[in-house]
Amino acid sequence: LVPGRITVDDMIGLGKMAKPVEERSVLGHFIGWPRPPHPSVMPPEQCQNSSCPLNVRSVLLAKKGDEMLHVDVDVPYVESFMGLTSSLFCFVPRGKSAWSSRFFQTFFAGCIPVLLNDRYEQRMSE
């Protein structure tokens, strides 16, 4: 089962675009918005930017411009897919829910997911 935000076309497209490991030129990938940690971790107002190591998204976004990483705030969908399929590792911080469509995209892109959430709940784990 995959989240509703990933279409069958996305799954097929990512699989077709995925490069073999030896051809991947990017070490890590993250496209997303800066957001404080989930309230279950700590009050968001206590951790607003990259100076707080628990604000994983801001810490990742502070790496924008590093030539070994594909990191940005908002890009066209196709560019995000290019980053996913050209990277060895894909960073998966917690999203608005305990699971994330980003986690599933990594598999279809052939990217190794790096879970940045010590309270990750697998979907349908009951």
Helices and strands as residue ranges (DSSP letters): H 8-17, G 21-23, E 26-31, G 44-46, H 56-61, E 69-72, H 77-86, E 87-93, H 101-109, E 112-116
